[in-house]
């Protein structure tokens, strides 16, 4: 695996984790 690919996957997993966390937070605020 190239360095660019690993960096891409790290950013991808990080953004997915952030979106999921933001979604949970917005749901809590909505309730």
mmCIF file of the N, C-alpha and C atoms, coordinates in Angstrom:
data_MODEL
# 
_entry.id   MODEL 
# 
loop_
_atom_site.group_PDB 
_atom_site.id 
_atom_site.type_symbol 
_atom_site.label_atom_id 
_atom_site.label_alt_id 
_atom_site.label_comp_id 
_atom_site.label_asym_id 
_atom_site.label_entity_id 
_atom_site.label_seq_id 
_atom_site.pdbx_PDB_ins_code 
_atom_site.Cartn_x 
_atom_site.Cartn_y 
_atom_site.Cartn_z 
_atom_site.occupancy 
_atom_site.B_iso_or_equiv 
_atom_site.pdbx_formal_charge 
_atom_site.auth_seq_id 
_atom_site.auth_comp_id 
_atom_site.auth_asym_id 
_atom_site.auth_atom_id 
_atom_site.pdbx_PDB_model_num 
ATOM 1  N N  . UNK A 1 1  ? 0.852   -1.199 0.000  1.00 0.00 ? 1  UNK A N  1 
ATOM 2  C CA . UNK A 1 1  ? 0.000   0.000  0.000  1.00 0.00 ? 1  UNK A CA 1 
ATOM 3  C C  . UNK A 1 1  ? 0.885   1.245  0.000  1.00 0.00 ? 1  UNK A C  1 
ATOM 4  N N  . UNK A 1 2  ? 0.570   2.195  -0.837 1.00 0.00 ? 2  UNK A N  1 
ATOM 5  C CA . UNK A 1 2  ? 1.385   3.406  -0.912 1.00 0.00 ? 2  UNK A CA 1 
ATOM 6  C C  . UNK A 1 2  ? 1.045   4.348  0.241  1.00 0.00 ? 2  UNK A C  1 
ATOM 7  N N  . UNK A 1 3  ? 1.914   5.322  0.448  1.00 0.00 ? 3  UNK A N  1 
ATOM 8  C CA . UNK A 1 3  ? 1.682   6.275  1.540  1.00 0.00 ? 3  UNK A CA 1 
ATOM 9  C C  . UNK A 1 3  ? 0.418   7.091  1.276  1.00 0.00 ? 3  UNK A C  1 
ATOM 10 N N  . UNK A 1 4  ? 0.222   7.490  0.020  1.00 0.00 ? 4  UNK A N  1 
ATOM 11 C CA . UNK A 1 4  ? -0.966  8.280  -0.313 1.00 0.00 ? 4  UNK A CA 1 
ATOM 12 C C  . UNK A 1 4  ? -2.239  7.509  0.010  1.00 0.00 ? 4  UNK A C  1 
ATOM 13 N N  . UNK A 1 5  ? -2.245  6.220  -0.292 1.00 0.00 ? 5  UNK A N  1 
ATOM 14 C CA . UNK A 1 5  ? -3.437  5.415  -0.046 1.00 0.00 ? 5  UNK A CA 1 
ATOM 15 C C  . UNK A 1 5  ? -3.708  5.313  1.455  1.00 0.00 ? 5  UNK A C  1 
ATOM 16 N N  . UNK A 1 6  ? -2.660  5.102  2.243  1.00 0.00 ? 6  UNK A N  1 
ATOM 17 C CA . UNK A 1 6  ? -2.855  4.973  3.689  1.00 0.00 ? 6  UNK A CA 1 
ATOM 18 C C  . UNK A 1 6  ? -3.341  6.290  4.277  1.00 0.00 ? 6  UNK A C  1 
ATOM 19 N N  . UNK A 1 7  ? -2.800  7.397  3.792  1.00 0.00 ? 7  UNK A N  1 
ATOM 20 C CA . UNK A 1 7  ? -3.243  8.708  4.279  1.00 0.00 ? 7  UNK A CA 1 
ATOM 21 C C  . UNK A 1 7  ? -4.706  8.927  3.909  1.00 0.00 ? 7  UNK A C  1 
ATOM 22 N N  . UNK A 1 8  ? -5.080  8.502  2.701  1.00 0.00 ? 8  UNK A N  1 
ATOM 23 C CA . UNK A 1 8  ? -6.462  8.658  2.256  1.00 0.00 ? 8  UNK A CA 1 
ATOM 24 C C  . UNK A 1 8  ? -7.403  7.880  3.164  1.00 0.00 ? 8  UNK A C  1 
ATOM 25 N N  . UNK A 1 9  ? -7.032  6.646  3.494  1.00 0.00 ? 9  UNK A N  1 
ATOM 26 C CA . UNK A 1 9  ? -7.898  5.829  4.349  1.00 0.00 ? 9  UNK A CA 1 
ATOM 27 C C  . UNK A 1 9  ? -7.971  6.388  5.763  1.00 0.00 ? 9  UNK A C  1 
ATOM 28 N N  . UNK A 1 10 ? -6.867  6.944  6.238  1.00 0.00 ? 10 UNK A N  1 
ATOM 29 C CA . UNK A 1 10 ? -6.874  7.550  7.573  1.00 0.00 ? 10 UNK A CA 1 
ATOM 30 C C  . UNK A 1 10 ? -7.826  8.740  7.588  1.00 0.00 ? 10 UNK A C  1 
ATOM 31 N N  . UNK A 1 11 ? -7.746  9.580  6.566  1.00 0.00 ? 11 UNK A N  1 
ATOM 32 C CA . UNK A 1 11 ? -8.640  10.742 6.496  1.00 0.00 ? 11 UNK A CA 1 
ATOM 33 C C  . UNK A 1 11 ? -10.085 10.290 6.345  1.00 0.00 ? 11 UNK A C  1 
ATOM 34 N N  . UNK A 1 12 ? -10.298 9.246  5.549  1.00 0.00 ? 12 UNK A N  1 
ATOM 35 C CA . UNK A 1 12 ? -11.651 8.751  5.319  1.00 0.00 ? 12 UNK A CA 1 
ATOM 36 C C  . UNK A 1 12 ? -12.264 8.240  6.623  1.00 0.00 ? 12 UNK A C  1 
ATOM 37 N N  . UNK A 1 13 ? -11.524 7.398  7.342  1.00 0.00 ? 13 UNK A N  1 
ATOM 38 C CA . UNK A 1 13 ? -12.041 6.844  8.594  1.00 0.00 ? 13 UNK A CA 1 
ATOM 39 C C  . UNK A 1 13 ? -12.232 7.945  9.630  1.00 0.00 ? 13 UNK A C  1 
ATOM 40 N N  . UNK A 1 14 ? -11.333 8.945  9.618  1.00 0.00 ? 14 UNK A N  1 
ATOM 41 C CA . UNK A 1 14 ? -11.446 10.042 10.576 1.00 0.00 ? 14 UNK A CA 1 
ATOM 42 C C  . UNK A 1 14 ? -12.697 10.879 10.304 1.00 0.00 ? 14 UNK A C  1 
ATOM 43 N N  . UNK A 1 15 ? -12.946 11.190 9.019  1.00 0.00 ? 15 UNK A N  1 
ATOM 44 C CA . UNK A 1 15 ? -14.111 12.001 8.669  1.00 0.00 ? 15 UNK A CA 1 
ATOM 45 C C  . UNK A 1 15 ? -15.405 11.238 8.952  1.00 0.00 ? 15 UNK A C  1 
ATOM 46 N N  . UNK A 1 16 ? -15.408 9.928  8.697  1.00 0.00 ? 16 UNK A N  1 
ATOM 47 C CA . UNK A 1 16 ? -16.591 9.115  8.986  1.00 0.00 ? 16 UNK A CA 1 
ATOM 48 C C  . UNK A 1 16 ? -16.850 9.114  10.490 1.00 0.00 ? 16 UNK A C  1 
ATOM 49 N N  . UNK A 1 17 ? -15.798 8.978  11.285 1.00 0.00 ? 17 UNK A N  1 
ATOM 50 C CA . UNK A 1 17 ? -15.932 8.979  12.739 1.00 0.00 ? 17 UNK A CA 1 
ATOM 51 C C  . UNK A 1 17 ? -16.463 10.330 13.214 1.00 0.00 ? 17 UNK A C  1 
ATOM 52 N N  . UNK A 1 18 ? -15.964 11.420 12.623 1.00 0.00 ? 18 UNK A N  1 
ATOM 53 C CA . UNK A 1 18 ? -16.402 12.757 13.016 1.00 0.00 ? 18 UNK A CA 1 
ATOM 54 C C  . UNK A 1 18 ? -17.863 12.977 12.646 1.00 0.00 ? 18 UNK A C  1 
ATOM 55 N N  . UNK A 1 19 ? -18.251 12.542 11.446 1.00 0.00 ? 19 UNK A N  1 
ATOM 56 C CA . UNK A 1 19 ? -19.642 12.694 11.022 1.00 0.00 ? 19 UNK A CA 1 
ATOM 57 C C  . UNK A 1 19 ? -20.569 11.928 11.951 1.00 0.00 ? 19 UNK A C  1 
ATOM 58 N N  . UNK A 1 20 ? -20.159 10.710 12.312 1.00 0.00 ? 20 UNK A N  1 
ATOM 59 C CA . UNK A 1 20 ? -20.997 9.887  13.185 1.00 0.00 ? 20 UNK A CA 1 
ATOM 60 C C  . UNK A 1 20 ? -21.143 10.554 14.549 1.00 0.00 ? 20 UNK A C  1 
ATOM 61 N N  . UNK A 1 21 ? -20.034 11.102 15.067 1.00 0.00 ? 21 UNK A N  1 
ATOM 62 C CA . UNK A 1 21 ? -20.079 11.745 16.374 1.00 0.00 ? 21 UNK A CA 1 
ATOM 63 C C  . UNK A 1 21 ? -20.950 12.998 16.310 1.00 0.00 ? 21 UNK A C  1 
ATOM 64 N N  . UNK A 1 22 ? -20.817 13.779 15.244 1.00 0.00 ? 22 UNK A N  1 
ATOM 65 C CA . UNK A 1 22 ? -21.630 14.985 15.092 1.00 0.00 ? 22 UNK A CA 1 
ATOM 66 C C  . UNK A 1 22 ? -23.107 14.624 14.980 1.00 0.00 ? 22 UNK A C  1 
ATOM 67 N N  . UNK A 1 23 ? -23.401 13.519 14.301 1.00 0.00 ? 23 UNK A N  1 
ATOM 68 C CA . UNK A 1 23 ? -24.788 13.084 14.141 1.00 0.00 ? 23 UNK A CA 1 
ATOM 69 C C  . UNK A 1 23 ? -25.378 12.723 15.499 1.00 0.00 ? 23 UNK A C  1 
ATOM 70 N N  . UNK A 1 24 ? -24.621 12.007 16.323 1.00 0.00 ? 24 UNK A N  1 
ATOM 71 C CA . UNK A 1 24 ? -25.105 11.631 17.652 1.00 0.00 ? 24 UNK A CA 1 
ATOM 72 C C  . UNK A 1 24 ? -25.332 12.877 18.494 1.00 0.00 ? 24 UNK A C  1 
ATOM 73 N N  . UNK A 1 25 ? -24.417 13.847 18.385 1.00 0.00 ? 25 UNK A N  1 
ATOM 74 C CA . UNK A 1 25 ? -24.542 15.077 19.163 1.00 0.00 ? 25 UNK A CA 1 
ATOM 75 C C  . UNK A 1 25 ? -25.780 15.855 18.744 1.00 0.00 ? 25 UNK A C  1 
ATOM 76 N N  . UNK A 1 26 ? -26.014 15.977 17.448 1.00 0.00 ? 26 UNK A N  1 
ATOM 77 C CA . UNK A 1 26 ? -27.174 16.724 16.959 1.00 0.00 ? 26 UNK A CA 1 
ATOM 78 C C  . UNK A 1 26 ? -28.465 16.017 17.367 1.00 0.00 ? 26 UNK A C  1 
ATOM 79 N N  . UNK A 1 27 ? -28.443 14.686 17.395 1.00 0.00 ? 27 UNK A N  1 
ATOM 80 C CA . UNK A 1 27 ? -29.631 13.938 17.820 1.00 0.00 ? 27 UNK A CA 1 
ATOM 81 C C  . UNK A 1 27 ? -29.912 14.203 19.292 1.00 0.00 ? 27 UNK A C  1 
ATOM 82 N N  . UNK A 1 28 ? -28.860 14.246 20.111 1.00 0.00 ? 28 UNK A N  1 
ATOM 83 C CA . UNK A 1 28 ? -29.042 14.512 21.537 1.00 0.00 ? 28 UNK A CA 1 
ATOM 84 C C  . UNK A 1 28 ? -29.595 15.917 21.743 1.00 0.00 ? 28 UNK A C  1 
ATOM 85 N N  . UNK A 1 29 ? -29.079 16.875 20.979 1.00 0.00 ? 29 UNK A N  1 
ATOM 86 C CA . UNK A 1 29 ? -29.551 18.256 21.108 1.00 0.00 ? 29 UNK A CA 1 
ATOM 87 C C  . UNK A 1 29 ? -31.001 18.347 20.638 1.00 0.00 ? 29 UNK A C  1 
ATOM 88 N N  . UNK A 1 30 ? -31.330 17.614 19.587 1.00 0.00 ? 30 UNK A N  1 
ATOM 89 C CA . UNK A 1 30 ? -32.686 17.654 19.039 1.00 0.00 ? 30 UNK A CA 1 
ATOM 90 C C  . UNK A 1 30 ? -33.687 17.140 20.063 1.00 0.00 ? 30 UNK A C  1 
ATOM 91 N N  . UNK A 1 31 ? -33.304 16.113 20.806 1.00 0.00 ? 31 UNK A N  1 
ATOM 92 C CA . UNK A 1 31 ? -34.189 15.575 21.840 1.00 0.00 ? 31 UNK A CA 1 
ATOM 93 C C  . UNK A 1 31 ? -34.251 16.554 23.011 1.00 0.00 ? 31 UNK A C  1 
# 
